[in-house]
Amino acid sequence: MAEHKVFSMSFASIYPHYVNKVEKKGRTKDDLDKVLRWVTGYSQEQLDSQIDKKIDCRTFIEEAPLNPDRTLIKGVVCGVRVEEVEDPLMRELRYMDKVVDELARGKKMESILRKPE
């Protein structure tokens, strides 16, 4: 099966779309970076560096120290339940999409940044 084209896209090309999406809904780039740092485990410096290097999405995820609590993210993105996505790399990208969607919808930061009970 052919690899999904998003894996080879640079994260730097996707990031401005995330920024635009959340800013249109009254959230900030800082809010976006906070949720992305939470999911990926990157520091702000590491996140900025990965964007500046224009690495592909595969490398962006594979090099991330990934927050173990990201697996608490549940719900639907693009008509697909994120917790049921079989491809591990695609699931990680869907986790990011889901928290960005929640941020854009005005969900409170405390509920986006899930914690185990």
Stockholm file with secondary structure:
# STOCKHOLM 1.0

chainA/1-117         MAEHKVFSMSFASIYPHYVNKVEKKGRTKDDLDKVLRWVTGYSQEQLDSQIDKKIDCRTFIEEAPLNPDRTLIKGVVCGVRVEEVEDPLMRELRYMDKVVDELARGKKMESILRKPE
#=GR chainA/1-117 SS CCCCGGGGSBHHHHHHHHHHHHHHTTCCHHHHHHHHHHHHCCCHHHHHHHHHHTCBHHHHHHTSCCCGGGGGCCSEETTEEGGGCCSHHHHHHHHHHHHHHHHHTTCCHHHHSCCCC
#=GC SS_cons         CCCCGGGGSBHHHHHHHHHHHHHHTTCCHHHHHHHHHHHHCCCHHHHHHHHHHTCBHHHHHHTSCCCGGGGGCCSEETTEEGGGCCSHHHHHHHHHHHHHHHHHTTCCHHHHSCCCC
//
